[in-house]
């Protein structure tokens, strides 16, 4: 994953991807983006370099494949994450129905 944090928790997500999971390369954005404020512009060459580093890194690609296997396993039918998503969908559907009827 190429990360480019701009707002709110994206900087935390950048740290998670880069430092904890080690499955990404950052474009190096450091400032909080806002349409009302001037901020650092990340150039196309920097973005291309980040993509190149990502595509050339066997270690990052291996970690990403390993995480993909774990994620697929965790959301398989009958697993706790699968069941949790099912309950969430049921609750959201029920709330939508109650709002539409009320």
N, C-alpha and C positions, 0 to 999 in steps of 0.2 A: 504494500500500500504506500502510495506517495501521500504524505500528510501536508496540509496547508492550513493550519489553524488561523481563524480570523476573529471569532467571537466566543464569549462565554466559556463553556466547558470544553471547547475544542482544543484548548491548550493542554488540558488534563488528558484528553483522549490522545493527543499527539504524544505525550509522555508515556502513556500506556502502550501505544503501538511501538514507539521507538525503544524505550528503555526496559519495559517489563516483558512484553511479548516478543520483542526484537524481530518484527515482521514488516518493517517499513523504513522509508527514507524520507526525511523532511526537506521541504524546499527552503527551510530556514526562516520562515516568517516569525517575527518576534513581537510585533506590535498589534494592538487590538484594532481591528478594522471598523471604521465607521464612515458612513457617507457624509457626515458632517465635519470630519476631521481629516487633515492630511495624514497620510501614512506611507510607510515604505512600500515601494513597488517592487515586486519580485519579477525579474526579467525572464524572458523565454529561455535564455541559455541556462539559467539556474534551474528552471523546471526540467529542461531536457537533460541536464546533468544528473538531477535526482532520479529521473526515470531510468537513465542509463545505469546508474549505480544499482538500482533495484533489480533491473533485468540481468545484470551481470553477477549478482550475489547468489551463489549456490547456497550459502548458509541461510539467507533470508527465505529463499524459495523452499528449502527443506522444512524450515520451521512453519511456514505457511501451509505446506501440505500436511504436516503433522497436526496442526490445529484444525484444518479442514476435516480430517478423519475424526478427531475428537468431537467437533461440533456436529457432524452428521450423526454420530453415535448418540450424542446427548439429546437430539431432537427426534430420534427414531420412535416409531409408534410404540407406546407402552412405557416409555422412559419418562422421568419426572418433568423434564423440560417440555416434552410433547404434551403431557397432561396439563401443565401450567398454561401453555399457550391456548389450549382448548378451553380451559376455564375462563381465561381472559376474553376470548372471542365470544363465549356465551354471555358473559357479563356485559360486554359492550353492545352486543345485539339486543339484550334485554333493556339496557338503558336507552338505546335508540328507539326501540318500540314504545317505551313509556313516554318519551319526549314527543314522539309523533302522535301518540294518542291523546296527550294532554294538551 
